[in-house]
Amino acid sequence: MYQKLKRHPKAQRLEILGLSFHETNQLLLHCLADLSVKSIHSMICENIFRRSGGNPLFTRSLIIAVKELGQWKVVDGQFQMNTDQFDFEHIVLGYDLQGIIVAQLDRIDRNFQLFLKVAAVLGQKFMLEDVLFFLQDMTGFSEFAKPDNKRTIHELLRQLEKMDR
């Protein structure tokens, strides 16, 4: 299947790179929005950017770990560490990449989590109807499992798409 897609005349190969320094700074601001932060001390952003390599998941996990340490302050809207001697290399996330991903999945609506779990068990390729068949007894999605009910299946897809935002 992949080879067929690859040969398609309109197929494009995309290389997904890490976040730029500026994008990392914007993500950090977003993660600290609950603190009414307007800027982040450059030392913090530089260290997190260097350590994460621009990986958004790792960047987010690092700033959460920094927040949990409690060795920071907000001065005139700027997020700063309590000391200039803070060693970012000693930040321990307490979990590996799998733990980070599980933590992200835990934030998703429970019905969508169940949908993803069933789909993951079925494999990399699966029919929507197969997932719905297994879900019907667990969640009351029985009306979606009818193969002749295309309108309802499309409604479910729109609902799942909204949950994913």
C-alpha positions as a printed Julia matrix, in Angstrom:
165×3 Matrix{Float64}:
   0.0    0.0    0.0
   2.79   2.42   0.96
   4.67   1.78  -2.29
   1.48   2.4   -4.28
   0.92   5.72  -2.48
   4.55   6.65  -2.93
   4.29   6.23  -6.73
   1.14   8.32  -6.97
   1.83  11.48  -9.05
   0.45  13.81  -6.39
   2.24  12.11  -3.49
   4.65  14.3   -1.58
   7.25  13.27   0.94
   7.28  15.49   4.0
  10.11  15.66   6.47
   8.81  16.64   9.87
  11.43  18.56  11.79
  11.44  19.63  15.4
  10.16  23.0   16.53
  12.3   26.06  15.93
  13.54  28.08  18.9
  10.73  30.61  18.39
   8.11  27.83  18.14
   9.51  26.22  21.29
   9.16  29.54  23.09
   5.54  29.83  21.9
   4.77  26.29  23.11
   6.31  27.07  26.5
   4.16  30.2   26.77
   1.1   28.13  25.93
   2.01  25.55  28.61
   2.42  28.33  31.18
  -0.76  30.2   30.24
  -2.36  29.31  33.57
   0.3   31.46  35.28
  -0.43  34.58  33.18
   3.13  34.48  31.82
   3.91  36.94  29.03
   7.53  35.9   28.44
  10.04  33.26  29.43
  13.59  33.94  30.52
  15.9   33.13  27.6
  17.99  30.75  29.76
  14.94  28.54  30.32
  13.92  28.48  26.67
  17.5   27.87  25.46
  18.02  24.97  27.86
  14.7   23.32  27.12
  15.18  23.79  23.38
  18.67  22.27  23.53
  17.58  19.33  25.64
  14.36  18.58  23.71
  15.78  19.07  20.23
  12.53  20.8   19.32
  10.42  17.71  20.05
   7.06  19.21  21.17
   6.12  16.28  23.39
   9.47  16.36  25.19
   9.37  20.18  25.39
   5.98  20.07  27.05
   7.1   17.36  29.47
  10.19  19.35  30.43
   8.28  22.54  31.23
   5.77  20.54  33.28
   8.7   18.99  35.2
  10.17  22.48  35.76
   6.81  23.71  37.08
   6.52  20.72  39.41
   9.97  21.43  40.88
   8.63  24.7   42.23
  11.98  26.49  41.85
  10.6   29.26  39.67
   8.92  32.63  39.97
   7.02  35.06  37.76
   8.46  38.58  37.8
   6.68  41.27  35.78
   5.04  38.58  33.66
   8.31  36.75  32.95
   8.77  33.11  33.96
  12.19  32.76  35.64
  14.08  30.27  37.75
  14.8   31.23  41.36
  18.54  31.06  40.66
  20.78  31.59  37.64
  22.68  28.43  38.66
  19.8   26.06  37.94
  21.06  22.94  36.12
  18.53  21.84  33.51
  20.47  18.63  32.86
  19.31  17.32  36.23
  15.61  17.59  35.45
  14.25  14.09  35.72
  10.95  13.5   34.01
  10.2   10.41  36.07
   8.98   8.48  33.06
  10.08   7.38  29.63
   8.59   8.2   26.23
   5.91   5.56  26.69
   4.89   7.17  29.98
   4.69  10.59  28.31
   2.45   9.21  25.56
   0.21   7.4   28.07
  -0.13  10.65  30.03
  -1.23  12.42  26.84
  -3.74   9.67  26.03
  -5.16   9.9   29.54
  -6.27  13.47  28.78
  -8.47  12.32  25.86
 -12.2   11.81  26.36
 -12.84   8.29  27.74
 -15.03   7.2   24.8
 -12.35   8.2   22.33
  -9.73   6.37  24.46
 -11.81   3.22  24.19
 -12.13   3.67  20.43
  -8.33   4.02  20.13
  -7.71   0.97  22.32
 -10.03  -1.22  20.25
  -8.51   0.08  17.02
  -4.99  -0.56  18.32
  -5.87  -4.17  19.15
  -7.23  -4.68  15.63
  -3.91  -3.59  14.11
  -2.44  -0.94  11.85
  -5.21  -1.41   9.29
  -8.82  -1.88  10.31
 -12.33  -1.2    9.13
 -14.36   1.33  11.08
 -17.22  -1.17  11.16
 -14.94  -3.68  12.95
 -14.14  -1.18  15.7
 -17.8   -0.27  16.02
 -18.77  -3.94  16.25
 -16.59  -4.35  19.34
 -17.73  -1.04  20.82
 -21.44  -1.74  20.54
 -21.6   -3.93  23.64
 -19.28  -1.69  25.67
 -20.6    1.78  25.01
 -24.06   1.78  23.51
 -22.78   2.68  20.05
 -24.96  -0.14  18.64
 -26.72   2.16  16.16
 -23.35   2.9   14.57
 -22.48  -0.76  14.03
 -25.14  -1.32  11.38
 -23.29  -1.53   8.05
 -26.21  -0.06   6.11
 -26.33   3.05   8.29
 -23.72   5.19   6.48
 -25.21   8.49   7.63
 -24.82   7.51  11.28
 -21.25   6.3   10.71
 -20.38   9.69   9.23
 -21.93  11.37  12.28
 -19.7    9.24  14.52
 -16.65  10.17  12.47
 -17.49  13.87  12.85
 -17.98  13.35  16.6
 -14.62  11.58  16.89
 -12.97  14.32  14.85
 -14.35  16.96  17.25
 -13.04  14.97  20.23
  -9.59  14.93  18.67
  -9.29  18.74  18.67
